[in-house]
Amino acid sequence: MVVDEPVQEVTLAQVLERPTHLVAAALRELAEEYEASGRGFDLRQVAGGWRYYTRPGYAPFVERFVRDGQQTRLTQAALETLAVVAYRQPVSRARVAAVRGVNSDGVMRTLVARGLVEEAGTDPESQAVLYRTSSYFLERLGLNDISELPELAPFLPDDVENIEETST
């Protein structure tokens, strides 16, 4: 299940430390069992090896799942905006725009709609809506909380102070 090409019986036998003829027999037995039970996948011998395939009747569902996953990829602007929110939260749209140097309103709406960013109250001085990352964001990144985000220092230029002074 973790390979992207058919695996030869001899390779599987080496990994499992079992005789090749026993592995070959087990593969044929599994393939027959999957076929007989009507599983959503098949184990097929192709191109000199064995590989799992989606059964044709289930292919449209798998295809829809894969396509939906591709459509949820974030643009560069969305990734930049999400990074600003993650490291500066709670933060207003105006502050995000100031850090990025471009208007981020549309991108913020997209991130909220996708559940990666959520409202976190209002700024007492400006009454601007503040945003933070959501629990869904943490889940997607495999984090328990934002303290587990990697430090930014290793990715910043050595003279970051001079850059900020000259750009303002």
Beta strands, then each sheet from edge to edge (+ up, - down):
strand 1: 41-46
strand 2: 49-54
strand 3: 91-92
strand 4: 117-122
strand 5: 129-133
sheet 1: 1+ 2-
sheet 2: 3+ 5- 4+
end
